[in-house]
Amino acid sequence: MFATIRRYQGKPGQTDETIRRVQKGLIPILIKQPGFVSYHAIDAGKDVAVSVSIYKDRAAADAGNQAAAAWVKQNLADLIGAADVTVGEVRAAAHT
């Protein structure tokens, strides 16, 4: 599995709107991506949003990241700055 972690600094007071747009627009795109496993959007406080996406393999992560970056550029540029993006292989995991 591969994970992508994105950290965004948003404009003050816009986290709820950012998450609303993500739920309505981005998530439906991601769940259709081959190799998609999960997506989580996190309100980290102080107008910071973090997302964690999990994919079955690197190719799926790369394709999902391209789709997400294009969507964010078109739909969230007015609310958030550029993402700090980290992609890597999941080496340990736990699930309930």
DSSP file (Angstrom, degrees, kcal/mol; ACC not computed):
  #  RESIDUE AA STRUCTURE BP1 BP2  ACC     N-H-->O    O-->H-N    N-H-->O    O-->H-N    TCO  KAPPA ALPHA  PHI   PSI    X-CA   Y-CA   Z-CA
    1    1 A M              0   0    0      0, 0.0    89,-2.6     0, 0.0     2,-0.4   0.000 360.0 360.0 360.0 152.6    0.0    0.0    0.0
    2    2 A F  E     -AB  55  89A   0     53,-2.6    53,-2.9    87,-0.3     2,-0.4  -0.971 360.0-156.0-127.4 144.6    1.0    3.6   -0.6
    3    3 A A  E     -AB  54  88A   0     85,-3.0    85,-2.3    -2,-0.4     2,-0.4  -0.913   4.5-158.7-120.6 146.5   -0.1    6.7    1.3
    4    4 A T  E     -AB  53  87A   0     49,-2.5    49,-2.6    -2,-0.4     2,-0.5  -0.995   7.6-167.8-120.9 129.0   -0.3   10.3    0.4
    5    5 A I  E     -AB  52  86A   0     81,-3.0    81,-2.4    -2,-0.4     2,-0.4  -0.975   6.0-173.1-116.3 125.8   -0.4   13.0    3.1
    6    6 A R  E     -AB  51  85A   0     45,-2.4    45,-2.5    -2,-0.5     2,-0.5  -0.964   6.9-163.7-120.3 136.0   -1.2   16.6    2.0
    7    7 A R  E     -AB  50  84A   0     77,-1.8    77,-2.2    -2,-0.4     2,-0.4  -0.981  10.6-174.2-120.3 126.5   -1.1   19.6    4.3
    8    8 A Y  E     -A   49   0A   0     41,-3.2    41,-2.3    -2,-0.5     2,-0.7  -0.957  20.5-145.7-121.6 136.0   -2.9   22.8    3.3
    9    9 A Q  E     -A   48   0A   0     73,-0.4    72,-2.3    -2,-0.4    39,-0.2  -0.906  30.5-161.0 -95.0 118.7   -2.9   26.2    5.0
   10   10 A G  B     -D   80   0B   0     37,-3.7    70,-0.2    -2,-0.7     3,-0.1  -0.472  24.4 -91.4 -96.6 168.7   -6.3   27.6    4.4
   11   11 A K    >   -     0   0    0     68,-2.7     3,-1.8    -2,-0.2     4,-0.2  -0.486  64.9 -77.3 -71.3 149.2   -7.7   31.1    4.5
   12   12 A P  T 3  S+     0   0    0      0, 0.0    -1,-0.1     0, 0.0    35,-0.0  -0.214 114.0   4.0 -53.6 130.5   -9.1   32.1    8.0
   13   13 A G  T 3  S+     0   0    0     -3,-0.1     4,-0.2     1,-0.1     3,-0.2   0.591 100.7 105.6  76.1  12.3  -12.5   30.6    8.7
   14   14 A Q    <>  +     0   0    0     -3,-1.8     4,-2.5    65,-0.1     5,-0.2   0.336  41.2  99.7-108.1   7.4  -12.7   28.5    5.5
   15   15 A T  H  > S+     0   0    0      1,-0.2     4,-2.7     2,-0.2     5,-0.2   0.919  83.2  50.9 -61.8 -44.2  -12.1   25.0    6.8
   16   16 A D  H  > S+     0   0    0      1,-0.2     4,-2.3     2,-0.2    -1,-0.2   0.909 112.6  46.3 -61.1 -41.9  -15.8   24.0    6.9
   17   17 A E  H  > S+     0   0    0     -4,-0.2     4,-2.4     2,-0.2    -1,-0.2   0.897 111.4  52.5 -67.2 -39.6  -16.3   25.2    3.3
   18   18 A T  H  X S+     0   0    0     -4,-2.5     4,-2.2     1,-0.2    -2,-0.2   0.946 111.7  45.4 -59.3 -48.9  -13.1   23.4    2.1
   19   19 A I  H  X S+     0   0    0     -4,-2.7     4,-2.7     1,-0.2    -2,-0.2   0.880 110.2  54.9 -64.3 -38.7  -14.3   20.2    3.7
   20   20 A R  H  X S+     0   0    0     -4,-2.3     4,-2.1    -5,-0.2    -1,-0.2   0.933 110.0  46.1 -59.5 -46.0  -17.8   20.6    2.2
   21   21 A R  H  X>S+     0   0    0     -4,-2.4     4,-3.0     1,-0.2     5,-0.8   0.892 111.7  51.9 -64.4 -39.4  -16.3   21.0   -1.3
   22   22 A V  I  <>S+     0   0    0     -4,-2.2     5,-2.5     3,-0.2     4,-0.5   0.930 110.5  47.9 -62.2 -45.8  -14.1   18.0   -0.8
   23   23 A Q  I  <5S+     0   0    0     -4,-2.7    -2,-0.2     1,-0.2    -1,-0.2   0.900 119.3  39.3 -62.0 -40.9  -17.0   15.8    0.3
   24   24 A K  I  <5S+     0   0    0     -4,-2.1    -2,-0.2    -5,-0.2    -1,-0.2   0.860 133.8  13.7 -78.4 -37.3  -19.2   16.9   -2.6
   25   25 A G  I  X5S+     0   0    0     -4,-3.0     4,-0.7    -5,-0.2    -3,-0.2   0.855 124.3  40.1-112.3 -46.3  -16.5   17.0   -5.4
   26   26 A L  I >><S+     0   0    0     -5,-0.8     4,-2.4    -4,-0.5     3,-0.8   0.935 107.6  56.6 -78.0 -46.6  -13.2   15.3   -4.6
   27   27 A I  H 3><S+     0   0    0     -5,-2.5     4,-2.5     1,-0.3     5,-0.2   0.897 103.9  53.7 -57.2 -44.3  -14.3   12.2   -2.8
   28   28 A P  H 34 S+     0   0    0      0, 0.0     4,-0.5     0, 0.0    -1,-0.3   0.845 111.5  47.7 -59.7 -30.2  -16.6   11.0   -5.6
   29   29 A I  H X< S+     0   0    0     -3,-0.8     3,-0.8    -4,-0.7     4,-0.4   0.928 112.2  48.5 -72.0 -45.8  -13.6   11.3   -8.0
   30   30 A L  H >< S+     0   0    0     -4,-2.4     3,-1.8     1,-0.2    -3,-0.2   0.897 104.2  57.5 -64.5 -41.7  -11.2    9.5   -5.7
   31   31 A I  T 3< S+     0   0    0     -4,-2.5    -1,-0.2     1,-0.3    -2,-0.2   0.714 104.2  54.7 -66.6 -17.0  -13.4    6.5   -4.9
   32   32 A K  T <  S+     0   0    0     -3,-0.8    -1,-0.3    -4,-0.5    -2,-0.2   0.541  83.6 108.7 -88.7  -8.1  -13.6    5.8   -8.6
   33   33 A Q  S X  S-     0   0    0     -3,-1.8     3,-1.9    -4,-0.4     2,-0.1  -0.508  80.5-110.2 -71.6 131.7   -9.8    5.6   -9.0
   34   34 A P  T 3  S+     0   0    0      0, 0.0    30,-0.1     0, 0.0    29,-0.1  -0.395 104.3  19.9 -58.5 135.0   -8.4    2.1   -9.6
   35   35 A G  T 3  S+     0   0    0      1,-0.3    21,-2.7    20,-0.1    22,-0.2   0.458  86.3 150.0  84.4   1.2   -6.5    1.0   -6.5
   36   36 A F  E <   +C   55   0A   0     -3,-1.9    -1,-0.3    19,-0.2    19,-0.2  -0.458  14.3 167.6 -67.1 137.3   -8.2    3.5   -4.2
   37   37 A V  E     -     0   0A   0     17,-2.8     2,-0.3     1,-0.4    18,-0.2   0.715  55.9 -23.5-114.6 -53.2   -8.4    2.2   -0.6
   38   38 A S  E     -C   54   0A   0     16,-1.5    16,-2.7     2,-0.0    -1,-0.4  -0.993  42.5-154.2-160.6 162.6   -9.4    5.2    1.7
   39   39 A Y  E     -C   53   0A   0     -2,-0.3     2,-0.4    14,-0.2    14,-0.2  -0.995  10.8-175.4-143.0 138.2   -9.4    9.0    2.1
   40   40 A H  E     -C   52   0A   0     12,-2.0    12,-2.4    -2,-0.3     2,-0.5  -0.995   9.8-159.4-137.1 129.4   -9.5   11.0    5.3
   41   41 A A  E     -C   51   0A   0     -2,-0.4     2,-0.4    10,-0.2    10,-0.2  -0.935  16.4-163.6-107.5 131.8   -9.7   14.8    5.6
   42   42 A I  E     -C   50   0A   0      8,-3.5     8,-2.5    -2,-0.5     2,-0.9  -0.955  20.0-143.0-123.7 129.3   -8.5   16.2    9.0
   43   43 A D  E     -C   49   0A   0     -2,-0.4     6,-0.2     6,-0.2     3,-0.1  -0.820  21.3-178.7 -86.4 105.0   -9.2   19.6   10.5
   44   44 A A  E     -     0   0A   0      4,-2.2     5,-0.2    -2,-0.9    -1,-0.1   0.382  40.7-114.6 -88.9   4.1   -5.8   20.2   12.2
   45   45 A G  E >  S+C   48   0A   0      3,-0.6     3,-1.4     1,-0.0    -1,-0.2   0.035  91.2  66.6  83.1 163.8   -6.8   23.5   13.7
   46   46 A K  T 3  S-     0   0    0      1,-0.3   -36,-0.1    -3,-0.1     3,-0.1   0.846 131.3 -60.1  53.4  39.4   -5.5   27.0   13.0
   47   47 A D  T 3  S+     0   0    0      1,-0.2   -37,-3.7   -38,-0.1     2,-0.5   0.739 103.7 135.4  63.6  26.3   -7.0   26.9    9.4
   48   48 A V  E <   -AC   9  45A   0     -3,-1.4    -4,-2.2   -39,-0.2    -3,-0.6  -0.910  34.6-169.1-106.5 131.0   -4.8   23.8    8.5
   49   49 A A  E     -AC   8  43A   0    -41,-2.3   -41,-3.2    -2,-0.5     2,-0.4  -0.956   1.4-169.7-117.5 139.5   -6.3   20.9    6.7
   50   50 A V  E     -AC   7  42A   0     -8,-2.5    -8,-3.5    -2,-0.4     2,-0.4  -0.983   1.8-164.8-127.0 137.9   -4.6   17.6    6.3
   51   51 A S  E     -AC   6  41A   0    -45,-2.5   -45,-2.4    -2,-0.4     2,-0.4  -0.955   5.0-162.8-123.3 147.6   -5.6   14.7    4.1
   52   52 A V  E     -AC   5  40A   0    -12,-2.4   -12,-2.0    -2,-0.4     2,-0.4  -0.989   9.7-175.3-127.9 120.6   -4.5   11.1    4.0
   53   53 A S  E     -AC   4  39A   0    -49,-2.6   -49,-2.5    -2,-0.4     2,-0.4  -0.938   7.5-158.7-116.7 139.1   -5.2    8.9    1.0
   54   54 A I  E     +AC   3  38A   0    -16,-2.7   -17,-2.8    -2,-0.4   -16,-1.5  -0.962  11.9 179.2-120.5 135.2   -4.4    5.2    0.8
   55   55 A Y  E     -AC   2  36A   0    -53,-2.9   -53,-2.6    -2,-0.4   -19,-0.2  -0.905  37.2-118.9-131.2 158.6   -3.9    3.3   -2.4
   56   56 A K  S    S-     0   0    0    -21,-2.7     2,-0.3    -2,-0.3   -20,-0.1   0.825  91.3  -1.5 -68.0 -32.9   -3.1   -0.4   -3.2
   57   57 A D  S  > S-     0   0    0    -22,-0.2     4,-2.2   -56,-0.1   -55,-0.2  -0.920  78.4 -93.7-151.8 175.1    0.2    0.5   -5.1
   58   58 A R  H  > S+     0   0    0     -2,-0.3     4,-2.9     1,-0.2     5,-0.2   0.885 119.7  54.5 -63.8 -40.8    2.4    3.3   -6.3
   59   59 A A  H  > S+     0   0    0      1,-0.2     4,-2.3     2,-0.2    -1,-0.2   0.909 110.3  46.8 -61.0 -41.8    0.8    3.6   -9.7
   60   60 A A  H  > S+     0   0    0      2,-0.2     4,-2.7     1,-0.2    -1,-0.2   0.903 112.1  50.8 -66.0 -41.1   -2.6    4.0   -8.1
   61   61 A A  H  X S+     0   0    0     -4,-2.2     4,-2.6     2,-0.2    -2,-0.2   0.922 110.7  48.8 -62.2 -44.6   -1.3    6.6   -5.7
   62   62 A D  H  X S+     0   0    0     -4,-2.9     4,-2.0     2,-0.2    -2,-0.2   0.920 113.6  46.1 -62.3 -44.3    0.3    8.6   -8.5
   63   63 A A  H  X S+     0   0    0     -4,-2.3     4,-2.2     2,-0.2    -2,-0.2   0.917 114.1  48.4 -64.8 -43.6   -2.9    8.5  -10.6
   64   64 A G  H  X S+     0   0    0     -4,-2.7     4,-2.7     1,-0.2    -2,-0.2   0.889 110.1  52.3 -63.0 -39.6   -5.0    9.5   -7.6
   65   65 A N  H  X S+     0   0    0     -4,-2.6     4,-2.7     2,-0.2    -1,-0.2   0.887 108.5  50.2 -65.0 -39.3   -2.6   12.3   -6.7
   66   66 A Q  H  X S+     0   0    0     -4,-2.0     4,-2.1     2,-0.2    -2,-0.2   0.927 112.6  46.8 -63.8 -44.4   -2.8   13.7  -10.3
   67   67 A A  H  X S+     0   0    0     -4,-2.2     4,-2.1     1,-0.2    -2,-0.2   0.915 114.5  47.2 -63.1 -43.3   -6.6   13.6  -10.2
   68   68 A A  H  X S+     0   0    0     -4,-2.7     4,-2.9     2,-0.2     5,-0.2   0.914 110.6  51.3 -66.1 -43.3   -6.7   15.2   -6.7
   69   69 A A  H  X S+     0   0    0     -4,-2.7     4,-2.3     1,-0.2    -1,-0.2   0.905 110.9  48.3 -62.2 -41.7   -4.2   17.9   -7.7
   70   70 A A  H  X S+     0   0    0     -4,-2.1     4,-1.7    -5,-0.2    -1,-0.2   0.919 113.7  47.0 -64.2 -43.2   -6.2   18.9  -10.8
   71   71 A W  H  X S+     0   0    0     -4,-2.1     4,-2.4     2,-0.2     5,-0.3   0.930 111.9  49.8 -65.6 -45.0   -9.4   19.0   -8.8
   72   72 A V  H  X>S+     0   0    0     -4,-2.9     4,-2.8     1,-0.2     5,-0.7   0.919 108.9  52.9 -60.2 -44.5   -7.9   21.1   -6.0
   73   73 A K  H  <5S+     0   0    0     -4,-2.3     4,-0.4    -5,-0.2    -1,-0.2   0.890 116.8  38.6 -58.5 -40.4   -6.5   23.6   -8.4
   74   74 A Q  H  <5S+     0   0    0     -4,-1.7    -1,-0.2    -5,-0.2    -2,-0.2   0.781 129.9  26.6 -80.4 -28.2   -9.9   24.1  -10.1
   75   75 A N  H  <5S+     0   0    0     -4,-2.4    -3,-0.2    -5,-0.2    -2,-0.2   0.584 126.8  30.8-118.7 -12.4  -12.1   24.0   -7.0
   76   76 A L  T >X5S+     0   0    0     -4,-2.8     3,-2.5    -5,-0.3     4,-2.0   0.420  78.4 104.3-128.4   0.2  -10.1   25.1   -3.9
   77   77 A A  T 34<S+     0   0    0     -5,-0.7    -4,-0.1    -4,-0.4    -3,-0.1   0.780  82.5  56.4 -57.5 -27.1   -7.5   27.6   -5.1
   78   78 A D  T 34 S+     0   0    0      1,-0.2    -1,-0.3    -5,-0.1    -2,-0.1   0.601 116.3  35.4 -78.8 -10.4   -9.6   30.4   -3.7
   79   79 A L  T <4 S+     0   0    0     -3,-2.5   -68,-2.7     1,-0.2     2,-0.3   0.670 117.2  34.0-115.6 -24.1   -9.6   28.8   -0.2
   80   80 A I  B  <  -D   10   0B   0     -4,-2.0   -70,-0.2   -70,-0.2    -1,-0.2  -0.907  66.6-123.7-136.6 159.4   -6.2   27.2    0.3
   81   81 A G        -     0   0    0    -72,-2.3    -2,-0.1    -2,-0.3   -70,-0.0  -0.212  57.2 -55.9 -86.9-174.8   -2.6   27.5   -0.5
   82   82 A A        -     0   0    0      1,-0.1   -73,-0.4   -74,-0.1    -1,-0.2  -0.288  63.2-109.5 -63.1 148.1   -0.3   25.0   -2.2
   83   83 A A        -     0   0    0    -75,-0.1     2,-0.7    -3,-0.1   -75,-0.2  -0.526   8.9-139.0 -82.2 145.3   -0.1   21.6   -0.7
   84   84 A D  E     -B    7   0A   0    -77,-2.2   -77,-1.8    -2,-0.2     2,-0.4  -0.941  36.9-163.0 -94.8 112.8    2.9   20.2    1.1
   85   85 A V  E     -B    6   0A   0     -2,-0.7     2,-0.4   -79,-0.2   -79,-0.2  -0.852  20.2-178.6-113.3 134.1    2.7   16.6   -0.2
   86   86 A T  E     -B    5   0A   0    -81,-2.4   -81,-3.0    -2,-0.4     2,-0.4  -0.999   4.8-176.3-127.1 130.6    4.4   13.4    1.0
   87   87 A V  E     +B    4   0A   0     -2,-0.4     2,-0.3   -83,-0.2   -83,-0.2  -0.987  18.3 140.9-126.3 136.1    4.0   10.1   -0.7
   88   88 A G  E     -B    3   0A   0    -85,-2.3   -85,-3.0    -2,-0.4     2,-0.3  -0.994  50.6 -81.4-165.5 168.2    5.4    6.8    0.6
   89   89 A E  E     -B    2   0A   0     -2,-0.3     2,-0.6   -87,-0.2   -87,-0.3  -0.572  42.7-122.5 -76.4 134.6    5.0    3.1    1.1
   90   90 A V        +     0   0    0    -89,-2.6     3,-0.1    -2,-0.3    -1,-0.1  -0.697  33.5 175.8 -76.2 118.8    3.0    2.0    4.1
   91   91 A R        +     0   0    0     -2,-0.6     2,-0.3     1,-0.3    -1,-0.2   0.615  65.5  18.6-104.4 -17.1    5.3   -0.2    6.1
   92   92 A A        +     0   0    0      2,-0.0    -1,-0.3     0, 0.0     2,-0.3  -0.979  67.9 167.1-151.4 144.1    3.2   -0.9    9.1
   93   93 A A        -     0   0    0     -2,-0.3     2,-0.3    -3,-0.1    -3,-0.0  -0.987  16.0-160.8-154.3 157.2   -0.6   -0.5    9.7
   94   94 A A        -     0   0    0     -2,-0.3     2,-0.3     0, 0.0    -2,-0.0  -0.995  10.3-179.3-141.9 142.6   -3.3   -1.5   12.1
   95   95 A H              0   0    0     -2,-0.3    -2,-0.0     1,-0.1     0, 0.0  -0.981 360.0 360.0-138.9 149.3   -7.1   -1.7   11.6
   96   96 A T              0   0    0     -2,-0.3    -1,-0.1     0, 0.0     0, 0.0   0.434 360.0 360.0 -99.9 360.0   -9.9   -2.6   13.9
